[in-house]
Amino acid sequence: MEQIELGKSGVRVSRLGIGTWAWGDGLYWGYGRGYGAADLHQAFDETVRAGINFFDTAEVYGMGKSETFLGEFLRAAENAQNAPIRDGAHIATKFFPLPWRLTRGQVVRALRGSLKRLGLQRVDLYQIHWHTPLVSIETLMDGLAEAVEKNLARAVGVSNYNADQVRRAHKRLAQHNIPLASNQIEYNLLQRDPDFNGVMETCRELNVTVIAYSPLKYGVLTGKYSPANPLPGARGGQFSTAYLAHVQPLLVELKRMAEKYDKSIPQVAINWVMQRGALAIPGAKNLQQARENAGASGWNLSREDVEFLNELTVRVRTTR
Ligand SMILES: NC(=O)c1ccc[n+]([C@@H]2O[C@H](COP(=O)([O-])OP(=O)(O)OC[C@H]3O[C@@H](n4cnc5c(N)ncnc54)[C@H](OP(=O)(O)O)[C@@H]3O)[C@@H](O)[C@H]2O)c1
């Protein structure tokens, strides 16, 4: 699997990663109903087998359960192989700016909590999950810098930051001689805003890697959901049947393209994200999903087909 550097941080990770929000999260993803710990463990092992070494989690995913699972699976893999795989597995987690966390010290304290759940001495990437108006970007970046200086994080990034916020974060970290490695944002065939609101352009200009979350649009871009078969649970409330009807023509095109390449719809959707220059982190809940998503790498949509999808999705860009 091709490796890329996260910004100018010196940290190199696989060009395709995996997201673990669903690992232990019952509220949004329905953990415990239809999939459980054994499925997640198989998803992890399959991901490692496929050569993917970038795992994205957050302290709030499953209220800490996602980090705990990831730590357990890492240790089990080490024990099974009788050799440490941690140097080969790159872990990214996130600080959640809860309204009572107002100081740089709290960034470091939260990271120590994450490290404990993960069972690690340090993470490869520590990210601020969302911008908050309650704490200045400068204070949060000072906290990230302290995490690097204390050797608790190899690289630091942000998430859901707009172009101006990326500039401010980059500038403050530069005062500590630390590069802003990444900005994690929603980017997929049904969320093209970053192409038009300056975020992609700014990240390119400042050498900040774009980490594309929800590359399958929370499952909509797998092709398995439709007005007759809407998304389950809390996710269902987010996508109206009108929206699901609206995106069916795109899914028809994606199916046609998938057949042309002998791939699946999710593989085409993820491959498009990667070809747009972003590091994709699709979520997977079981072995089959992990295997299928890993198969989004190792081949490329043609430049003409990427262009075709660019054009097509600008036209279907819509609200939910
Ligand atoms: N920074 C942020 O604010 C933020 C926000 C959101 C996500 N993220 C990160 O991005 C990661 C990925 O995003 P996401 O999990 O929200 O959504 P996603 O990757 O767009 O979709 C993942 C979901 O789609 C379904 N799926 C995945 N692969 C499939 C396959 N091959 N075939 C059929 N169904 C498949 C699964 O749900 P079902 O089987 O239930 O349909 C899976 O949980 C997260 O895990 C998290 O690490 C970050």
Ligand as a Chemical Component Dictionary entry (heavy atoms), coordinates in Angstrom:
data_LIG
# 
_chem_comp.id                   LIG 
_chem_comp.type                 NON-POLYMER 
_chem_comp.pdbx_formal_charge   0 
_chem_comp.three_letter_code    LIG 
# 
loop_
_chem_comp_atom.comp_id 
_chem_comp_atom.atom_id 
_chem_comp_atom.alt_atom_id 
_chem_comp_atom.type_symbol 
_chem_comp_atom.charge 
_chem_comp_atom.model_Cartn_x 
_chem_comp_atom.model_Cartn_y 
_chem_comp_atom.model_Cartn_z 
_chem_comp_atom.pdbx_ordinal 
LIG N1  N1  N 0  -13.872 14.501 12.415 1  
LIG C1  C1  C 0  -15.168 14.335 12.403 2  
LIG O1  O1  O 0  -15.949 15.209 12.824 3  
LIG C2  C2  C 0  -15.718 13.051 11.858 4  
LIG C3  C3  C 0  -17.106 12.935 11.560 5  
LIG C4  C4  C 0  -17.545 11.733 11.011 6  
LIG C5  C5  C 0  -16.654 10.686 10.800 7  
LIG N2  N2  N 1  -15.340 10.825 11.129 8  
LIG C6  C6  C 0  -14.349 9.737  10.909 9  
LIG O2  O2  O 0  -14.511 9.203  9.605  10 
LIG C7  C7  C 0  -14.754 7.798  9.688  11 
LIG C8  C8  C 0  -15.600 7.317  8.523  12 
LIG O3  O3  O 0  -16.805 8.010  8.447  13 
LIG P1  P1  P 0  -18.176 7.344  8.862  14 
LIG O4  O4  O 0  -17.889 6.122  9.645  15 
LIG O5  O5  O -1 -18.965 8.447  9.466  16 
LIG O6  O6  O 0  -18.927 7.034  7.502  17 
LIG P2  P2  P 0  -18.597 6.290  6.140  18 
LIG O7  O7  O 0  -17.216 5.809  6.115  19 
LIG O8  O8  O 0  -19.056 7.214  5.087  20 
LIG O9  O9  O 0  -19.631 5.077  6.241  21 
LIG C9  C9  C 0  -19.372 4.017  7.104  22 
LIG C10 C10 C 0  -20.594 3.113  7.221  23 
LIG O10 O10 O 0  -21.030 2.678  5.933  24 
LIG C11 C11 C 0  -21.355 1.283  5.986  25 
LIG N3  N3  N 0  -20.324 0.609  5.174  26 
LIG C12 C12 C 0  -18.979 0.833  5.192  27 
LIG N4  N4  N 0  -18.350 0.073  4.279  28 
LIG C13 C13 C 0  -19.310 -0.636 3.666  29 
LIG C14 C14 C 0  -19.269 -1.580 2.612  30 
LIG N5  N5  N 0  -18.132 -1.911 2.018  31 
LIG N6  N6  N 0  -20.457 -2.133 2.216  32 
LIG C15 C15 C 0  -21.604 -1.783 2.793  33 
LIG N7  N7  N 0  -21.693 -0.883 3.787  34 
LIG C16 C16 C 0  -20.556 -0.315 4.228  35 
LIG C17 C17 C 0  -21.277 0.877  7.456  36 
LIG O11 O11 O 0  -22.533 1.144  8.087  37 
LIG P3  P3  P 0  -23.850 0.238  7.865  38 
LIG O12 O12 O 0  -23.392 -1.155 7.563  39 
LIG O13 O13 O 0  -24.600 0.356  9.146  40 
LIG O14 O14 O 0  -24.579 0.901  6.746  41 
LIG C18 C18 C 0  -20.250 1.832  7.989  42 
LIG O15 O15 O 0  -20.348 2.005  9.376  43 
LIG C19 C19 C 0  -15.389 7.645  11.078 44 
LIG O16 O16 O 0  -15.357 6.289  11.518 45 
LIG C20 C20 C 0  -14.526 8.563  11.875 46 
LIG O17 O17 O 0  -13.274 7.967  12.154 47 
LIG C21 C21 C 0  -14.862 11.999 11.628 48 
# 
loop_
_chem_comp_bond.comp_id 
_chem_comp_bond.atom_id_1 
_chem_comp_bond.atom_id_2 
_chem_comp_bond.value_order 
_chem_comp_bond.pdbx_ordinal 
LIG N1  C1  SING 1  
LIG C1  O1  DOUB 2  
LIG C1  C2  SING 3  
LIG C2  C3  SING 4  
LIG C2  C21 DOUB 5  
LIG C3  C4  DOUB 6  
LIG C4  C5  SING 7  
LIG C5  N2  DOUB 8  
LIG N2  C6  SING 9  
LIG N2  C21 SING 10 
LIG C6  O2  SING 11 
LIG C6  C20 SING 12 
LIG O2  C7  SING 13 
LIG C7  C8  SING 14 
LIG C7  C19 SING 15 
LIG C8  O3  SING 16 
LIG O3  P1  SING 17 
LIG P1  O4  DOUB 18 
LIG P1  O5  SING 19 
LIG P1  O6  SING 20 
LIG O6  P2  SING 21 
LIG P2  O7  DOUB 22 
LIG P2  O8  SING 23 
LIG P2  O9  SING 24 
LIG O9  C9  SING 25 
LIG C9  C10 SING 26 
LIG C10 O10 SING 27 
LIG C10 C18 SING 28 
LIG O10 C11 SING 29 
LIG C11 N3  SING 30 
LIG C11 C17 SING 31 
LIG N3  C12 SING 32 
LIG N3  C16 SING 33 
LIG C12 N4  DOUB 34 
LIG N4  C13 SING 35 
LIG C13 C14 SING 36 
LIG C13 C16 DOUB 37 
LIG C14 N5  SING 38 
LIG C14 N6  DOUB 39 
LIG N6  C15 SING 40 
LIG C15 N7  DOUB 41 
LIG N7  C16 SING 42 
LIG C17 O11 SING 43 
LIG C17 C18 SING 44 
LIG O11 P3  SING 45 
LIG P3  O12 DOUB 46 
LIG P3  O13 SING 47 
LIG P3  O14 SING 48 
LIG C18 O15 SING 49 
LIG C19 O16 SING 50 
LIG C19 C20 SING 51 
LIG C20 O17 SING 52 
# 
